[in-house]
Amino acid sequence: MIRFVRLSDTDFATYAAEVVPAYAADKIASGQWTVSEAPELARKAFLDLLPQGLETPDHFVYHIRHDLTQATVGTLWIAKQKRGDRDIIYIYDIRINPSHQGRGYGTEALRALEDLSRSLGVAGIGLHVFGHNAAAHTLYTKLGYKPTDIIMFKPLSGAELHVDVAPTDQGDRVRS
């Protein structure tokens, strides 16, 4: 069983130090940002979304905690948003710590989020998944998430879409 526990200010600072470079790496890998611009653009995007940190209205950053062992197995950042005339929960980031991957915690966390979302009376859950993140795409599809908007790219004349990025040890690549 999974439960969500709000991050402390100290834990939030640690989380920010991990999620910003990971987001930059994903944007580089997707071909959207250059290596030189990515760190600053990722930092700015994070601050634009969470200008008041943990106190930003309608944004919630949680530890994903296993109830039986009390182990923190990952983190989840969500926000309550309007889509059309309906409220939804939007997943900005979900990550399972490397030592806990492959044990079903991502699936369990997303199912627990469904229960939380139902209790809030929202119409659904939205997220973004990078095209290069096949593991996340597979998981989301298995759990019933449907594509709503697909952006595609075809490299021409031997141009590369992906830039090699050193892997991070900052959590599961199952991120939004």
N, C-alpha and C positions, 0 to 999 in steps of 0.2 A: 504494500500500500504506500502511496506517495502523498505527501502533503507539501504545501507551499508556505515558506516562511520568509517574511520580508527581510531584505538585507539591512544590516546596520550601516551607518555612515562609513565605517572602516572597511567593511566588506564591499560597499559600493565603490570605493576608491580602487580597491583591488580589481573588482569586476571591470571598471572603466579602463584600467591599465591593460587588461586582457582583450576586451571586446573591440576597442578602437583599432589596434594593429591587426586583429583578425579580420575586421571589416575591410580595412585597407587591402589586406592580402586577397580577399575575395573580389574586390573591385579590380585589382590588378589582374587576377586570374581570369576575370570575365572580359578583359580587354577594355574596360570603361575608363580606367585611370592609369596614368603612368606611375612607375616606381617612385619618381621624384615628387609627384604631387599628392600621391595617395595618403601619406601620413597626415598631412594638414587637412585635406578634404575630409578624411574620416573623423578627425578630431572635431572639425567644424560641424559635420552632420550630427555627431553625438551631442554636442552642446546645443545645437538648434532644436533637437528633439527633447532633450532633458535639460532645459535652461535652469531649472531649480533642483536639479539632481533628483533625489528620492521624493522631494516635495512637489515635483511637477504634476499638475492636475491630470487625472485620468491615466497616469502611467504607473506601473507597478513592476518592481524587480524583486524576484524571489529566489531563494535557494530552493532547489528540488530536493526534498529530504525523504529518505526511506523511513517509514514509521517504525518498523521493527528494530532496525539497527541504529537509527538516528543518524545514519551516515548522510552527509550532503553529497548527492550524486551528480548535481549539475545546477544550472541556473536558467531562469526564465524571465524574459522582459516582455510585458504585454501592455497594451493600452486599450481603453474603451474609446471607440471612434464612431462617427456617423458615416454610413454608406447609404447614399440616397436618403430615404426617410427612416432607415432602420439603424439601431445601435448594433455594433459588432465588437468582438474582441479581436485585436490585431496582434499577432506575434512578431515582435521585432527581433527577438533572439531566443533561441533555445539551444542549449549545449549540455551534453552529458560529459562529465569528466572522463579522461582517457582510461583511468583505472576501473571505471564502472560501465564502459561501453560493451555492447554485445550481450547485455543481460536483460534487455527489454525495458529499461528505465525510460527511454525516449517514448516508446509506445505508452507506457503506463502514465507518464507525465502528460502526454497529449490527451489521454482519456480522462485523467483527473481535471484537466483544463476544460474539457467538454462539460463535465459535471458542474464546475464552477461557473462556466458561461451560462448554462441552463438556469442556475440559481439566480443569476443576475438578469435573466429575462432577455438576453441579447439574441439576435436572429442567427448568428453564426460566428465562425472564427476564420479570419483571413491571415495570410502570410505571403511572403515572397521567398522564392527559392532560386538560388543561382543555377544557371544551366549546367555548370560543371560539377554540381553537387548531386551526383546520381543517388547516393545513399539516402539523402534527405528526400529527394523526389520520390523514390521508391517507398519510403516510409509514409509520406503524406498521402500518396495514392492508395496505399494499402488501407489507410485509416479513413478513406472516403473524401479526401480533399480533391477538388476539381479545378482545373485551370480556368482562369477567368480572363487572362490577358497574356499573350505570349509574344515576346520580342525575340526575333531571330536575326542572325547575322551570317553572311557568307563571305569568308575572306577571298579576295581576288589576287590573282598573279602570285600565288605562293605566300601571301601575307599570313602571318600567324595571328590567330585570335588570342591564344593564351600566352602569357609571359610566365616563364618558370619562376615559381615562388617557393622559397624554403618553407617546408611544412612547419606549422606551429604546434606546440604541445599545450595549447591553451583550450583544449576541449574538443569535443566532437565537431565534425564538419557538418553535422545536422543542424544547420542554422538557417534562419530566414534570410 
